[in-house]
Amino acid sequence: MAETDLNLVLYGRHVSQRLARWAANDRVTLVDGDFQDQARLQAALVGTDWSI
């Protein structure tokens, strides 16, 4: 993370468990969700450059 100043939103099944080492990083947001749940995915992207 030292090579960029970007913030990341990481979305997927069990992301908070699989990527727990990044949970304390203030530039990383972990969102557990299913890609079939379009409403949750869209909510996770609000405020990002990829907002729908």
C-alpha distance matrix in Angstrom:
0.0 3.8 5.4 6.0 7.7 8.5 9.4 10.0 13.4 13.9 17.6 19.9 22.4 21.5 17.8 17.8 19.4 17.7 14.1 15.1 12.5 10.0 13.0 12.6 9.2 10.8 8.6 9.5 13.3 15.0 18.5 21.1 23.5 25.7 25.5 29.2 28.8 28.4 28.9 26.0 23.7 24.8 24.4 20.7 20.2 22.1 20.4 17.9 18.5 20.0 22.5 25.8
3.8 0.0 3.8 5.7 7.6 9.9 11.7 13.1 16.7 17.5 21.3 23.7 26.2 25.3 21.5 21.3 22.9 21.2 17.6 18.3 15.4 13.2 16.0 14.8 11.5 12.6 10.9 12.7 16.5 18.5 22.0 24.8 27.2 29.5 29.1 32.9 32.4 31.8 32.2 29.4 27.1 28.0 27.5 23.9 23.1 24.8 22.6 20.2 20.5 22.5 25.0 28.4
5.4 3.8 0.0 3.8 7.1 9.2 11.9 13.2 16.8 17.7 21.4 23.9 26.7 26.2 22.5 22.9 24.5 22.5 19.0 20.4 17.8 15.4 18.3 17.7 14.2 15.0 12.5 14.1 17.7 19.7 22.9 25.6 27.7 29.5 28.7 32.4 32.3 31.4 32.0 29.5 26.9 27.5 27.5 24.1 22.8 24.5 22.3 19.5 19.2 21.1 24.0 27.3
6.0 5.7 3.8 0.0 3.8 5.5 8.7 10.5 14.3 15.8 19.5 22.4 25.4 25.3 21.5 21.9 24.0 22.3 18.8 20.2 18.0 15.0 17.5 17.0 13.3 13.3 10.2 12.1 15.5 17.9 20.8 23.9 25.8 27.7 26.7 30.4 29.9 28.7 29.2 26.9 24.2 24.5 24.4 21.2 19.6 21.1 18.7 16.0 15.6 17.8 20.6 24.0
7.7 7.6 7.1 3.8 0.0 3.8 6.7 9.7 13.4 15.7 19.3 22.5 25.6 25.4 21.6 21.6 24.2 23.0 19.4 20.3 18.5 15.1 16.8 16.0 12.2 11.2 8.2 11.0 14.1 17.1 19.9 23.3 25.3 27.5 26.7 30.2 29.3 28.0 27.9 25.7 23.3 23.2 22.7 19.7 18.1 19.0 16.3 14.0 14.1 16.8 19.1 22.7
8.5 9.9 9.2 5.5 3.8 0.0 3.8 6.5 10.0 12.6 16.0 19.3 22.6 22.7 19.0 19.4 22.2 21.0 17.6 18.9 17.7 14.1 15.5 15.6 12.0 10.8 7.2 9.0 11.6 14.5 16.9 20.3 22.0 24.0 23.0 26.5 25.6 24.2 24.3 22.1 19.6 19.5 19.3 16.2 14.5 15.6 13.2 10.6 10.7 13.2 15.5 19.0
9.4 11.7 11.9 8.7 6.7 3.8 0.0 3.8 6.9 9.9 13.2 16.7 19.9 19.8 16.2 16.3 19.4 18.6 15.3 16.3 15.7 11.9 12.6 13.1 9.8 8.3 4.6 5.9 7.9 11.1 13.5 17.0 18.9 21.3 20.6 24.1 22.8 21.7 21.4 19.0 16.8 16.9 16.2 13.0 11.9 13.1 11.0 8.8 10.3 12.2 13.9 17.5
10.0 13.1 13.2 10.5 9.7 6.5 3.8 0.0 3.8 6.2 9.6 13.0 16.2 16.4 12.8 13.4 16.5 15.5 12.4 14.0 14.0 10.3 11.2 12.7 9.9 9.5 6.1 4.8 6.1 8.4 10.6 13.9 15.6 17.8 17.2 20.7 19.8 18.9 19.1 16.5 14.1 14.9 14.5 11.0 10.2 12.4 11.4 8.9 10.5 11.2 13.1 16.2
13.4 16.7 16.8 14.3 13.4 10.0 6.9 3.8 0.0 3.8 6.4 10.0 13.3 13.8 10.5 11.5 14.8 14.2 11.8 13.4 14.4 11.0 11.0 13.3 11.5 11.0 8.5 6.0 4.7 6.1 7.2 10.6 12.0 14.3 13.9 17.3 16.2 15.5 15.5 12.8 10.5 11.7 11.2 7.5 7.5 10.2 10.3 8.2 10.6 10.3 11.5 14.2
13.9 17.5 17.7 15.8 15.7 12.6 9.9 6.2 3.8 0.0 3.8 6.9 10.1 10.6 7.2 9.0 11.9 10.9 8.9 11.3 12.6 9.9 10.4 13.4 12.2 12.8 10.7 7.3 6.1 5.0 6.1 8.4 10.0 12.1 12.0 15.6 15.0 15.0 15.8 12.7 10.5 12.7 12.7 8.9 9.8 13.0 13.8 11.6 13.6 12.5 13.9 16.0
17.6 21.3 21.4 19.5 19.3 16.0 13.2 9.6 6.4 3.8 0.0 3.8 7.2 8.8 6.5 8.9 11.7 11.1 10.4 12.6 14.9 12.7 12.5 15.9 15.3 15.8 14.1 10.6 8.4 6.2 4.7 5.9 6.4 8.3 8.4 12.0 11.4 11.8 12.8 9.7 7.6 10.6 10.9 7.7 9.3 12.7 14.5 12.8 14.8 12.9 13.7 14.9
19.9 23.7 23.9 22.4 22.5 19.3 16.7 13.0 10.0 6.9 3.8 0.0 3.8 6.3 5.4 8.7 10.5 9.6 10.3 12.8 15.4 14.1 14.1 17.8 17.7 18.7 17.3 13.6 11.5 8.4 6.7 5.4 5.1 6.0 6.9 10.4 10.6 12.0 13.6 10.6 9.0 12.6 13.2 10.6 12.5 15.9 18.1 16.4 18.3 16.0 16.7 17.3
22.4 26.2 26.7 25.4 25.6 22.6 19.9 16.2 13.3 10.1 7.2 3.8 0.0 3.8 5.4 8.4 9.0 8.7 10.7 12.7 15.9 15.4 15.0 18.8 19.4 20.8 19.9 16.1 13.9 10.3 8.4 5.5 5.2 5.7 8.2 10.7 11.1 13.5 15.0 12.0 11.4 15.2 15.5 13.3 15.7 18.9 21.2 19.9 21.9 19.6 20.1 20.4
21.5 25.3 26.2 25.3 25.4 22.7 19.8 16.4 13.8 10.6 8.8 6.3 3.8 0.0 3.8 5.5 5.4 6.1 8.4 9.7 13.1 13.3 12.6 16.3 17.5 19.2 19.0 15.2 13.1 9.3 8.4 5.5 7.3 9.1 11.8 14.3 14.1 16.6 17.5 14.1 13.9 17.5 17.1 14.6 17.4 20.3 22.3 21.2 23.5 21.7 22.1 22.9
17.8 21.5 22.5 21.5 21.6 19.0 16.2 12.8 10.5 7.2 6.5 5.4 5.4 3.8 0.0 3.8 5.4 5.0 5.6 7.5 10.6 10.0 9.8 13.6 14.2 15.9 15.4 11.6 9.9 6.3 6.5 5.3 8.0 10.3 12.2 15.3 15.0 16.7 17.5 14.0 13.1 16.5 16.0 12.9 15.3 18.2 19.8 18.3 20.6 19.2 20.0 21.3
17.8 21.3 22.9 21.9 21.6 19.4 16.3 13.4 11.5 9.0 8.9 8.7 8.4 5.5 3.8 0.0 3.8 5.8 5.5 5.2 8.8 8.6 7.2 10.9 12.4 14.2 14.5 10.9 9.2 5.7 6.8 6.3 9.9 12.8 15.2 18.0 17.1 18.9 19.0 15.2 15.0 18.1 16.8 13.8 16.5 18.9 20.2 19.2 21.9 21.0 21.5 23.1
19.4 22.9 24.5 24.0 24.2 22.2 19.4 16.5 14.8 11.9 11.7 10.5 9.0 5.4 5.4 3.8 0.0 3.8 5.6 5.2 8.8 10.0 9.3 12.7 14.6 17.0 17.4 13.9 12.8 9.4 10.4 8.9 12.0 14.3 16.9 19.5 19.1 21.3 21.7 18.1 17.9 21.2 20.2 17.3 20.0 22.6 23.9 22.8 25.3 24.2 24.9 26.3
17.7 21.2 22.5 22.3 23.0 21.0 18.6 15.5 14.2 10.9 11.1 9.6 8.7 6.1 5.0 5.8 3.8 0.0 3.8 5.8 8.3 9.5 10.3 13.6 14.7 17.4 17.2 13.6 13.1 9.9 11.3 10.1 12.7 14.4 16.3 19.3 19.5 21.4 22.4 19.0 18.1 21.4 21.0 17.8 19.9 22.9 24.1 22.4 24.5 23.2 24.5 26.0
14.1 17.6 19.0 18.8 19.4 17.6 15.3 12.4 11.8 8.9 10.4 10.3 10.7 8.4 5.6 5.5 5.6 3.8 0.0 3.8 5.5 5.8 7.2 10.5 11.1 13.9 13.6 10.2 10.4 7.9 10.4 10.5 13.5 15.7 17.2 20.6 20.4 21.8 22.5 18.9 17.8 20.7 20.1 16.5 18.3 21.2 21.8 20.0 22.1 21.4 22.8 24.8
15.1 18.3 20.4 20.2 20.3 18.9 16.3 14.0 13.4 11.3 12.6 12.8 12.7 9.7 7.5 5.2 5.2 5.8 3.8 0.0 3.8 5.3 5.2 8.1 9.9 12.9 13.6 10.6 10.7 8.5 11.2 11.4 14.9 17.7 19.6 22.8 22.1 23.6 23.8 20.1 19.5 22.3 21.0 17.7 19.9 22.2 22.7 21.5 23.9 23.6 24.6 26.7
12.5 15.4 17.8 18.0 18.5 17.7 15.7 14.0 14.4 12.6 14.9 15.4 15.9 13.1 10.6 8.8 8.8 8.3 5.5 3.8 0.0 3.8 5.7 7.1 8.3 11.9 12.7 10.4 11.7 10.6 13.9 14.7 18.2 20.8 22.3 25.7 25.1 26.4 26.6 23.0 22.0 24.5 23.4 19.8 21.5 23.8 23.7 22.2 24.3 24.4 25.8 28.3
10.0 13.2 15.4 15.0 15.1 14.1 11.9 10.3 11.0 9.9 12.7 14.1 15.4 13.3 10.0 8.6 10.0 9.5 5.8 5.3 3.8 0.0 3.8 5.6 5.4 8.7 8.9 6.6 8.3 8.1 11.8 13.5 16.8 19.6 20.8 24.3 23.5 24.2 24.3 20.8 19.6 21.7 20.5 16.9 18.2 20.4 20.1 18.5 20.7 21.0 22.4 25.1
13.0 16.0 18.3 17.5 16.8 15.5 12.6 11.2 11.0 10.4 12.5 14.1 15.0 12.6 9.8 7.2 9.3 10.3 7.2 5.2 5.7 3.8 0.0 3.8 5.5 7.9 9.2 6.8 7.1 6.8 10.2 12.0 15.6 18.9 20.5 23.7 22.4 23.3 22.9 19.2 18.6 20.7 18.9 15.5 17.5 19.2 19.1 18.2 21.0 21.3 22.0 24.6
12.6 14.8 17.7 17.0 16.0 15.6 13.1 12.7 13.3 13.4 15.9 17.8 18.8 16.3 13.6 10.9 12.7 13.6 10.5 8.1 7.1 5.6 3.8 0.0 3.8 6.2 8.8 8.0 9.2 10.1 13.5 15.6 19.2 22.6 24.1 27.3 25.8 26.5 25.8 22.2 21.7 23.4 21.3 18.1 19.7 21.0 20.3 19.6 22.3 23.2 24.0 26.9
9.2 11.5 14.2 13.3 12.2 12.0 9.8 9.9 11.5 12.2 15.3 17.7 19.4 17.5 14.2 12.4 14.6 14.7 11.1 9.9 8.3 5.4 5.5 3.8 0.0 3.8 5.5 5.5 8.1 10.0 13.7 16.4 19.6 22.8 23.7 27.1 25.8 26.0 25.5 22.1 21.0 22.4 20.7 17.2 18.2 19.5 18.3 17.2 19.6 20.8 21.9 25.1
10.8 12.6 15.0 13.3 11.2 10.8 8.3 9.5 11.0 12.8 15.8 18.7 20.8 19.2 15.9 14.2 17.0 17.4 13.9 12.9 11.9 8.7 7.9 6.2 3.8 0.0 3.8 5.6 7.6 10.6 13.8 17.0 20.0 23.3 24.0 27.3 25.5 25.3 24.4 21.2 20.3 21.1 19.1 15.9 16.6 17.3 15.7 15.1 17.7 19.3 20.1 23.4
8.6 10.9 12.5 10.2 8.2 7.2 4.6 6.1 8.5 10.7 14.1 17.3 19.9 19.0 15.4 14.5 17.4 17.2 13.6 13.6 12.7 8.9 9.2 8.8 5.5 3.8 0.0 3.8 6.8 10.1 13.2 16.6 19.2 22.1 22.2 25.7 24.2 23.7 23.1 20.2 18.6 19.2 17.8 14.5 14.4 15.5 13.7 12.4 14.5 16.2 17.4 20.9
9.5 12.7 14.1 12.1 11.0 9.0 5.9 4.8 6.0 7.3 10.6 13.6 16.1 15.2 11.6 10.9 13.9 13.6 10.2 10.6 10.4 6.6 6.8 8.0 5.5 5.6 3.8 0.0 3.8 6.5 9.8 13.0 15.7 18.6 19.0 22.4 21.2 21.0 20.7 17.5 16.0 17.2 15.9 12.3 12.9 14.6 13.7 12.2 14.6 15.4 16.6 19.7
13.3 16.5 17.7 15.5 14.1 11.6 7.9 6.1 4.7 6.1 8.4 11.5 13.9 13.1 9.9 9.2 12.8 13.1 10.4 10.7 11.7 8.3 7.1 9.2 8.1 7.6 6.8 3.8 0.0 3.8 6.5 10.0 12.6 15.8 16.4 19.6 18.0 18.0 17.3 14.0 13.0 14.3 12.7 9.1 10.5 12.2 12.2 11.3 14.2 14.5 15.0 17.7
15.0 18.5 19.7 17.9 17.1 14.5 11.1 8.4 6.1 5.0 6.2 8.4 10.3 9.3 6.3 5.7 9.4 9.9 7.9 8.5 10.6 8.1 6.8 10.1 10.0 10.6 10.1 6.5 3.8 0.0 3.8 6.6 9.7 12.9 14.1 17.3 15.9 16.6 16.3 12.7 11.9 14.1 12.8 9.3 11.5 13.8 14.6 13.6 16.5 15.9 16.3 18.5
18.5 22.0 22.9 20.8 19.9 16.9 13.5 10.6 7.2 6.1 4.7 6.7 8.4 8.4 6.5 6.8 10.4 11.3 10.4 11.2 13.9 11.8 10.2 13.5 13.7 13.8 13.2 9.8 6.5 3.8 0.0 3.8 6.2 9.7 11.2 14.0 12.3 13.2 12.8 9.1 8.7 11.4 10.0 6.9 10.0 12.3 14.1 13.5 16.5 15.2 15.1 16.5
21.1 24.8 25.6 23.9 23.3 20.3 17.0 13.9 10.6 8.4 5.9 5.4 5.5 5.5 5.3 6.3 8.9 10.1 10.5 11.4 14.7 13.5 12.0 15.6 16.4 17.0 16.6 13.0 10.0 6.6 3.8 0.0 3.8 7.3 9.8 12.3 10.8 12.8 12.9 9.2 9.4 12.8 11.8 9.5 12.7 15.2 17.4 16.8 19.6 17.8 17.6 18.5
23.5 27.2 27.7 25.8 25.3 22.0 18.9 15.6 12.0 10.0 6.4 5.1 5.2 7.3 8.0 9.9 12.0 12.7 13.5 14.9 18.2 16.8 15.6 19.2 19.6 20.0 19.2 15.7 12.6 9.7 6.2 3.8 0.0 3.7 6.5 8.5 7.2 9.5 10.1 6.9 7.2 10.8 10.7 9.2 12.2 14.8 17.6 17.0 19.5 17.0 16.6 16.7
25.7 29.5 29.5 27.7 27.5 24.0 21.3 17.8 14.3 12.1 8.3 6.0 5.7 9.1 10.3 12.8 14.3 14.4 15.7 17.7 20.8 19.6 18.9 22.6 22.8 23.3 22.1 18.6 15.8 12.9 9.7 7.3 3.7 0.0 3.8 5.3 5.5 8.2 10.1 8.1 7.8 11.5 12.4 11.5 13.7 16.6 19.7 18.8 20.7 17.7 17.5 16.9
25.5 29.1 28.7 26.7 26.7 23.0 20.6 17.2 13.9 12.0 8.4 6.9 8.2 11.8 12.2 15.2 16.9 16.3 17.2 19.6 22.3 20.8 20.5 24.1 23.7 24.0 22.2 19.0 16.4 14.1 11.2 9.8 6.5 3.8 0.0 3.8 5.3 6.5 9.5 8.4 6.7 9.9 12.0 11.2 12.4 15.5 18.6 17.3 18.6 15.3 15.3 14.4
29.2 32.9 32.4 30.4 30.2 26.5 24.1 20.7 17.3 15.6 12.0 10.4 10.7 14.3 15.3 18.0 19.5 19.3 20.6 22.8 25.7 24.3 23.7 27.3 27.1 27.3 25.7 22.4 19.6 17.3 14.0 12.3 8.5 5.3 3.8 0.0 3.8 5.8 8.9 9.0 8.5 11.1 13.2 13.4 14.7 17.3 20.7 19.9 21.2 17.7 17.2 15.5
28.8 32.4 32.3 29.9 29.3 25.6 22.8 19.8 16.2 15.0 11.4 10.6 11.1 14.1 15.0 17.1 19.1 19.5 20.4 22.1 25.1 23.5 22.4 25.8 25.8 25.5 24.2 21.2 18.0 15.9 12.3 10.8 7.2 5.5 5.3 3.8 0.0 3.8 5.6 5.6 6.3 8.7 10.2 10.9 12.8 14.9 18.4 18.2 20.0 16.8 15.6 14.1
28.4 31.8 31.4 28.7 28.0 24.2 21.7 18.9 15.5 15.0 11.8 12.0 13.5 16.6 16.7 18.9 21.3 21.4 21.8 23.6 26.4 24.2 23.3 26.5 26.0 25.3 23.7 21.0 18.0 16.6 13.2 12.8 9.5 8.2 6.5 5.8 3.8 0.0 3.8 5.5 5.0 6.0 8.5 9.8 10.7 12.5 16.1 15.9 17.3 14.0 12.5 10.5
28.9 32.2 32.0 29.2 27.9 24.3 21.4 19.1 15.5 15.8 12.8 13.6 15.0 17.5 17.5 19.0 21.7 22.4 22.5 23.8 26.6 24.3 22.9 25.8 25.5 24.4 23.1 20.7 17.3 16.3 12.8 12.9 10.1 10.1 9.5 8.9 5.6 3.8 0.0 3.8 5.5 5.2 6.1 8.6 10.0 10.9 14.6 15.3 17.3 14.5 12.2 10.5
26.0 29.4 29.5 26.9 25.7 22.1 19.0 16.5 12.8 12.7 9.7 10.6 12.0 14.1 14.0 15.2 18.1 19.0 18.9 20.1 23.0 20.8 19.2 22.2 22.1 21.2 20.2 17.5 14.0 12.7 9.1 9.2 6.9 8.1 8.4 9.0 5.6 5.5 3.8 0.0 3.8 5.5 5.0 6.2 8.8 10.2 13.7 14.2 16.7 14.2 12.4 11.8
23.7 27.1 26.9 24.2 23.3 19.6 16.8 14.1 10.5 10.5 7.6 9.0 11.4 13.9 13.1 15.0 17.9 18.1 17.8 19.5 22.0 19.6 18.6 21.7 21.0 20.3 18.6 16.0 13.0 11.9 8.7 9.4 7.2 7.8 6.7 8.5 6.3 5.0 5.5 3.8 0.0 3.8 5.4 5.1 6.5 9.1 12.4 11.9 13.9 11.1 10.0 9.6
24.8 28.0 27.5 24.5 23.2 19.5 16.9 14.9 11.7 12.7 10.6 12.6 15.2 17.5 16.5 18.1 21.2 21.4 20.7 22.3 24.5 21.7 20.7 23.4 22.4 21.1 19.2 17.2 14.3 14.1 11.4 12.8 10.8 11.5 9.9 11.1 8.7 6.0 5.2 5.5 3.8 0.0 3.8 5.4 5.2 6.5 10.1 10.3 12.1 9.4 7.2 6.4
24.4 27.5 27.5 24.4 22.7 19.3 16.2 14.5 11.2 12.7 10.9 13.2 15.5 17.1 16.0 16.8 20.2 21.0 20.1 21.0 23.4 20.5 18.9 21.3 20.7 19.1 17.8 15.9 12.7 12.8 10.0 11.8 10.7 12.4 12.0 13.2 10.2 8.5 6.1 5.0 5.4 3.8 0.0 3.8 5.4 5.4 9.0 10.2 13.0 11.2 8.7 9.0
20.7 23.9 24.1 21.2 19.7 16.2 13.0 11.0 7.5 8.9 7.7 10.6 13.3 14.6 12.9 13.8 17.3 17.8 16.5 17.7 19.8 16.9 15.5 18.1 17.2 15.9 14.5 12.3 9.1 9.3 6.9 9.5 9.2 11.5 11.2 13.4 10.9 9.8 8.6 6.2 5.1 5.4 3.8 0.0 3.8 5.7 8.5 8.6 11.7 10.1 8.8 10.1
20.2 23.1 22.8 19.6 18.1 14.5 11.9 10.2 7.5 9.8 9.3 12.5 15.7 17.4 15.3 16.5 20.0 19.9 18.3 19.9 21.5 18.2 17.5 19.7 18.2 16.6 14.4 12.9 10.5 11.5 10.0 12.7 12.2 13.7 12.4 14.7 12.8 10.7 10.0 8.8 6.5 5.2 5.4 3.8 0.0 3.8 6.2 5.5 8.1 6.4 5.1 7.2
22.1 24.8 24.5 21.1 19.0 15.6 13.1 12.4 10.2 13.0 12.7 15.9 18.9 20.3 18.2 18.9 22.6 22.9 21.2 22.2 23.8 20.4 19.2 21.0 19.5 17.3 15.5 14.6 12.2 13.8 12.3 15.2 14.8 16.6 15.5 17.3 14.9 12.5 10.9 10.2 9.1 6.5 5.4 5.7 3.8 0.0 3.8 5.6 8.5 7.9 5.2 7.4
20.4 22.6 22.3 18.7 16.3 13.2 11.0 11.4 10.3 13.8 14.5 18.1 21.2 22.3 19.8 20.2 23.9 24.1 21.8 22.7 23.7 20.1 19.1 20.3 18.3 15.7 13.7 13.7 12.2 14.6 14.1 17.4 17.6 19.7 18.6 20.7 18.4 16.1 14.6 13.7 12.4 10.1 9.0 8.5 6.2 3.8 0.0 3.8 6.8 8.0 6.3 9.5
17.9 20.2 19.5 16.0 14.0 10.6 8.8 8.9 8.2 11.6 12.8 16.4 19.9 21.2 18.3 19.2 22.8 22.4 20.0 21.5 22.2 18.5 18.2 19.6 17.2 15.1 12.4 12.2 11.3 13.6 13.5 16.8 17.0 18.8 17.3 19.9 18.2 15.9 15.3 14.2 11.9 10.3 10.2 8.6 5.5 5.6 3.8 0.0 3.8 5.2 5.4 9.1
18.5 20.5 19.2 15.6 14.1 10.7 10.3 10.5 10.6 13.6 14.8 18.3 21.9 23.5 20.6 21.9 25.3 24.5 22.1 23.9 24.3 20.7 21.0 22.3 19.6 17.7 14.5 14.6 14.2 16.5 16.5 19.6 19.5 20.7 18.6 21.2 20.0 17.3 17.3 16.7 13.9 12.1 13.0 11.7 8.1 8.5 6.8 3.8 0.0 3.8 5.7 9.1
20.0 22.5 21.1 17.8 16.8 13.2 12.2 11.2 10.3 12.5 12.9 16.0 19.6 21.7 19.2 21.0 24.2 23.2 21.4 23.6 24.4 21.0 21.3 23.2 20.8 19.3 16.2 15.4 14.5 15.9 15.2 17.8 17.0 17.7 15.3 17.7 16.8 14.0 14.5 14.2 11.1 9.4 11.2 10.1 6.4 7.9 8.0 5.2 3.8 0.0 3.8 6.3
22.5 25.0 24.0 20.6 19.1 15.5 13.9 13.1 11.5 13.9 13.7 16.7 20.1 22.1 20.0 21.5 24.9 24.5 22.8 24.6 25.8 22.4 22.0 24.0 21.9 20.1 17.4 16.6 15.0 16.3 15.1 17.6 16.6 17.5 15.3 17.2 15.6 12.5 12.2 12.4 10.0 7.2 8.7 8.8 5.1 5.2 6.3 5.4 5.7 3.8 0.0 3.8
25.8 28.4 27.3 24.0 22.7 19.0 17.5 16.2 14.2 16.0 14.9 17.3 20.4 22.9 21.3 23.1 26.3 26.0 24.8 26.7 28.3 25.1 24.6 26.9 25.1 23.4 20.9 19.7 17.7 18.5 16.5 18.5 16.7 16.9 14.4 15.5 14.1 10.5 10.5 11.8 9.6 6.4 9.0 10.1 7.2 7.4 9.5 9.1 9.1 6.3 3.8 0.0
